[in-house]
């Protein structure tokens, strides 16, 4: 077993699943081009198309927990990755927007079925320091996947609106790695049960999940509106949107790799820094009228995201009952998917309420929300620290 744990091929096979997770959003640089190919389709519908896999993954993710107890893990992963390939690459070959939406549904089913295993396999094969290292590599894999595929998607969109869907072909590599290197693991509880005993979700886990759900709504605005802002402002085409998205993910990668040192230095105030970075990034984007401002704002948003998400995961695992860690992580990802799926309707509604549906105005709203959250958290943290000293 020790040889399996230390095998390079096994690590790459497991991390390849994390690489695929961010691919559901990386066609965002092509949204404007897709909109031009289907002029009768509204901007809101295009954003729904973008997040539809996340919405479907909410349901299929729970089904994966049930299926995992009835079928071999590798069989479930084979089916998930085949569905991922069919749903992901299907829009290349169809020219009816309804069929594209159907493909996105199939993609979401595939994502939901392998989503619990992206973290569950790490918990199965690794322990202690090696597990923490793999969790760090997992975050980096998501960022690297987004950096590579966002740039490629933007470049391909210039050639044709449907070529960005080629990026989902990366799942072929992951499927091959799973076939060759992944041994059939012991069953891992993905449904919140441990030794036949149901494990309740505590207040700490609930608070983290609610927080990340709200954050996901605001964070989606970056993907949902960036391409339209670039196109409307005349700053460039899909290549520029892809580069901006790549810089955002590069910021997340840098911050993710530095996460351990930042938390040791700032402790609980790391969340305050994450919220301030998000506020600063969205603030710059809300007034950006040059490529320099667009790229700077995107990079800073990435820094904030790269710090906030692993911090939330850390707090989740600290708050969770040890027997319910896998279930808590499943709830965490479900919260992310719900927030992402609900974001288009909510953000469009906010724009309608204020009579301004422009993307930069939405970024302005995100700035206010992030900054307000940072101030509230800072006041709470300082107050808690003062009360603890008093006692």
RAWO-V465484 format. One record per pair of residues at least 24 apart in sequence whose C-alpha atoms are under 8 Angstrom apart, sorted by the first residue. I is the first residue (numbers start at 1). J is the second residue. D is the distance in Angstrom with one decimal. If there is no record, write none. Layout:
# RAWO-V465484
I_J_D + I_J_D
This chain:
# RAWO-V465484
5_125_5.8 + 5_126_6.4 + 9_177_7.5 + 9_181_5.6 + 10_181_5.3 + 10_182_5.7 + 11_134_8.0 + 12_177_7.6 + 13_174_6.4 + 13_177_5.0 + 13_178_5.5 + 13_181_6.6 + 13_182_6.7 + 14_118_6.6 + 14_121_6.9 + 14_122_7.4 + 14_178_7.7 + 14_182_7.8 + 15_118_7.3 + 15_137_7.4 + 15_138_5.8 + 15_141_6.4 + 16_141_7.4 + 16_174_5.5 + 17_114_7.5 + 17_115_8.0 + 17_118_5.7 + 17_174_6.7 + 18_118_5.8 + 18_138_6.0 + 18_139_7.6 + 18_141_5.9 + 18_142_5.4 + 19_138_7.9 + 19_141_4.9 + 19_142_4.7 + 19_143_7.7 + 19_144_7.1 + 19_145_4.8 + 19_146_7.8 + 20_142_7.3 + 20_145_6.8 + 20_168_8.0 + 20_170_7.4 + 20_171_6.9 + 21_111_7.2 + 21_115_7.6 + 21_142_6.6 + 22_142_5.9 + 22_143_7.7 + 22_145_6.5 + 22_146_5.8 + 23_145_7.0 + 23_146_6.6 + 23_149_7.0 + 23_167_7.5 + 23_168_6.9 + 24_50_7.4 + 24_51_7.7 + 24_53_6.9 + 24_54_7.8 + 25_50_6.5 + 25_51_7.3 + 25_223_7.3 + 26_146_6.4 + 26_149_6.2 + 26_150_5.0 + 26_153_6.8 + 27_150_6.9 + 27_153_5.9 + 27_154_7.7 + 27_164_6.2 + 27_165_7.1 + 28_150_7.9 + 28_223_5.8 + 28_224_6.8 + 28_227_7.0 + 29_150_7.0 + 29_153_6.7 + 29_154_5.3 + 29_157_7.8 + 29_223_7.9 + 29_226_7.6 + 29_227_5.4 + 29_238_5.3 + 29_239_7.4 + 29_241_4.9 + 29_242_5.1 + 29_245_7.5 + 30_153_6.8 + 30_154_6.1 + 30_157_5.4 + 30_161_6.6 + 30_164_7.1 + 30_227_7.2 + 30_238_5.7 + 31_227_6.4 + 31_228_7.6 + 32_227_6.0 + 32_228_5.9 + 32_231_7.1 + 32_238_7.5 + 33_157_6.7 + 33_158_7.8 + 33_160_8.0 + 33_161_5.4 + 33_238_7.3 + 34_161_5.2 + 34_162_7.5 + 37_161_7.0 + 38_97_7.5 + 44_344_6.5 + 44_345_7.5 + 44_348_7.2 + 47_224_5.8 + 47_344_6.1 + 48_341_7.4 + 48_344_6.3 + 49_101_6.2 + 49_104_7.0 + 50_224_7.9 + 51_340_6.4 + 51_341_5.3 + 52_101_7.8 + 52_104_6.2 + 52_105_6.5 + 52_108_7.0 + 52_341_6.5 + 53_104_5.6 + 53_105_5.7 + 53_106_7.7 + 53_107_5.9 + 53_108_3.6 + 53_109_7.3 + 53_111_7.4 + 54_108_6.0 + 54_337_5.0 + 54_338_7.3 + 54_340_6.7 + 54_341_5.9 + 55_108_7.3 + 55_337_6.1 + 55_338_6.4 + 55_340_7.7 + 55_341_5.0 + 56_105_6.2 + 56_108_5.0 + 56_109_6.1 + 56_112_7.4 + 57_108_4.9 + 57_109_5.6 + 57_110_7.7 + 57_111_6.0 + 57_112_4.1 + 57_113_7.6 + 57_337_7.2 + 58_112_6.7 + 58_334_5.6 + 58_337_6.2 + 58_338_6.9 + 59_112_7.4 + 60_108_7.6 + 60_109_5.4 + 60_110_7.9 + 60_111_8.0 + 60_112_4.7 + 60_113_5.9 + 61_109_7.9 + 61_111_7.8 + 61_112_4.1 + 61_113_5.5 + 61_114_7.8 + 61_115_6.7 + 61_116_6.9 + 61_330_7.9 + 61_334_7.7 + 62_112_7.8 + 62_191_7.6 + 63_113_7.4 + 64_112_7.0 + 64_113_5.0 + 64_114_7.6 + 64_116_7.5 + 65_116_7.8 + 65_189_7.8 + 65_190_5.1 + 65_191_5.2 + 66_191_7.2 + 68_187_7.7 + 68_190_7.8 + 69_187_7.2 + 72_184_7.3 + 73_184_6.5 + 73_185_7.0 + 73_187_7.8 + 74_178_7.5 + 74_179_7.8 + 74_182_7.8 + 74_184_6.3 + 76_113_7.2 + 76_114_7.6 + 77_113_7.2 + 77_114_5.9 + 78_175_6.8 + 79_110_7.5 + 80_109_7.4 + 80_110_4.2 + 80_111_6.7 + 80_112_7.9 + 80_113_5.5 + 80_114_5.9 + 81_110_6.1 + 81_111_7.9 + 81_114_7.6 + 81_171_6.4 + 81_172_7.9 + 81_175_6.4 + 82_110_7.5 + 83_107_6.1 + 83_109_7.1 + 83_110_4.9 + 84_108_7.5 + 84_109_7.6 + 84_110_4.7 + 84_111_6.5 + 84_168_7.5 + 84_171_7.2 + 85_168_6.2 + 85_169_6.4 + 85_171_6.3 + 85_172_7.5 + 88_165_6.3 + 88_166_7.8 + 88_168_5.2 + 88_169_7.8 + 89_165_5.3 + 89_166_5.8 + 89_167_7.8 + 89_168_5.9 + 89_169_6.9 + 90_165_7.8 + 91_162_6.5 + 91_165_6.7 + 92_162_5.1 + 92_163_6.3 + 92_165_6.3 + 92_166_7.4 + 116_190_7.0 + 116_330_6.2 + 119_329_8.0 + 120_188_6.9 + 120_190_7.6 + 120_326_6.6 + 121_185_7.9 + 124_185_7.2 + 124_186_7.4 + 124_188_6.9 + 125_185_7.9 + 136_256_7.2 + 136_257_7.0 + 139_253_7.6 + 139_256_6.6 + 139_310_7.7 + 140_253_5.6 + 140_256_6.6 + 140_257_7.0 + 143_249_5.4 + 143_250_6.9 + 143_252_6.4 + 143_253_5.3 + 144_249_7.4 + 144_250_7.6 + 144_253_7.1 + 146_245_8.0 + 146_246_6.8 + 146_249_6.2 + 147_245_7.3 + 147_246_4.4 + 147_247_7.3 + 147_249_5.5 + 147_250_6.3 + 148_246_7.2 + 150_242_5.1 + 150_243_7.2 + 150_245_6.2 + 150_246_5.7 + 151_239_7.1 + 151_242_4.6 + 151_243_5.5 + 151_245_7.5 + 151_246_6.0 + 152_242_7.4 + 153_242_6.6 + 154_238_4.8 + 154_239_4.4 + 154_240_7.3 + 154_241_6.5 + 154_242_4.4 + 154_243_7.4 + 155_238_6.9 + 155_239_5.1 + 155_242_7.3 + 157_238_6.2 + 157_239_7.6 + 158_237_7.5 + 158_238_6.2 + 158_239_6.9 + 189_326_6.7 + 189_327_7.5 + 190_326_5.5 + 190_327_5.5 + 190_330_7.3 + 191_326_7.6 + 191_327_5.5 + 192_323_7.9 + 192_324_5.5 + 192_325_8.0 + 192_326_6.8 + 192_327_4.4 + 192_328_7.5 + 193_323_7.7 + 193_324_7.1 + 193_327_7.9 + 194_323_5.8 + 194_324_7.2 + 199_321_7.8 + 199_323_7.0 + 199_324_6.0 + 200_324_7.9 + 201_320_7.4 + 201_321_7.9 + 201_324_7.7 + 201_328_7.3 + 202_319_7.6 + 202_320_7.1 + 202_321_8.0 + 204_316_7.2 + 204_319_5.2 + 204_320_7.3 + 205_316_5.5 + 205_319_5.8 + 205_320_6.0 + 205_328_6.8 + 208_312_6.5 + 208_315_7.3 + 208_316_6.2 + 208_332_7.8 + 209_331_7.0 + 209_332_5.3 + 209_335_5.8 + 210_335_7.0 + 212_309_7.9 + 212_312_7.4 + 212_332_7.6 + 212_335_6.7 + 212_336_6.3 + 212_339_8.0 + 213_335_4.9 + 213_336_5.2 + 213_337_7.9 + 213_338_6.8 + 213_339_4.7 + 213_340_7.8 + 214_339_6.3 + 215_339_7.6 + 216_336_5.8 + 216_337_8.0 + 216_339_5.0 + 216_340_5.5 + 216_343_7.7 + 217_339_4.9 + 217_340_5.5 + 217_342_7.0 + 217_343_4.6 + 217_346_7.9 + 217_347_7.9 + 218_343_7.4 + 218_366_5.8 + 220_340_6.1 + 220_343_6.5 + 221_343_7.5 + 221_347_7.5 + 221_362_7.3 + 221_363_7.0 + 221_366_8.0 + 222_363_7.7 + 224_344_7.5 + 225_359_5.3 + 226_359_7.3 + 228_359_7.3 + 229_359_6.1 + 229_360_7.1 + 233_289_7.4 + 235_289_7.7 + 235_290_6.8 + 235_291_6.5 + 243_295_8.0 + 244_294_7.0 + 244_295_5.4 + 244_298_5.9 + 244_299_7.6 + 245_298_6.8 + 247_295_6.8 + 247_298_6.3 + 247_299_5.1 + 247_302_7.5 + 248_298_4.7 + 248_299_4.2 + 248_300_6.9 + 248_301_6.2 + 248_302_4.2 + 248_303_7.4 + 249_299_7.4 + 249_302_5.5 + 250_299_7.1 + 250_302_6.9 + 251_299_5.1 + 251_300_6.6 + 251_301_7.6 + 251_302_4.5 + 251_303_4.5 + 251_306_6.9 + 252_302_4.4 + 252_303_4.9 + 252_304_7.2 + 252_305_5.9 + 252_306_3.8 + 252_307_7.2 + 253_302_8.0 + 253_303_7.9 + 253_306_6.4 + 254_303_7.3 + 254_306_7.5 + 255_303_5.6 + 255_304_7.9 + 255_306_5.1 + 255_307_5.7 + 256_306_5.1 + 256_307_6.1 + 256_310_7.3 + 259_307_6.4 + 259_310_7.5 + 268_381_7.9 + 269_378_7.6 + 269_381_7.8 + 270_307_7.6 + 270_308_8.0 + 270_311_7.7 + 271_307_7.6 + 271_308_6.2 + 271_311_7.0 + 271_374_7.9 + 272_374_5.3 + 272_375_7.9 + 272_377_6.7 + 272_378_6.4 + 273_304_7.6 + 273_374_7.9 + 274_303_7.5 + 274_304_4.5 + 274_305_7.0 + 274_307_5.6 + 274_308_5.3 + 275_304_6.4 + 275_308_7.4 + 275_370_5.6 + 275_371_6.7 + 275_373_7.1 + 275_374_5.4 + 276_304_7.5 + 276_370_6.9 + 276_371_6.1 + 276_374_6.2 + 277_301_6.4 + 277_303_6.7 + 277_304_4.8 + 278_302_7.8 + 278_303_7.6 + 278_304_4.8 + 278_305_7.0 + 278_367_7.4 + 278_370_6.5 + 279_366_7.2 + 279_367_4.5 + 279_368_7.1 + 279_369_7.8 + 279_370_5.0 + 279_371_5.3 + 280_367_7.1 + 281_367_8.0 + 282_363_5.5 + 282_364_6.8 + 282_366_6.5 + 282_367_5.3 + 283_363_6.9 + 283_364_6.1 + 283_367_5.3 + 285_360_6.8 + 285_363_6.7 + 286_359_7.9 + 286_360_4.4 + 286_361_6.4 + 286_362_7.7 + 286_363_5.0 + 286_364_5.2 + 287_360_6.8
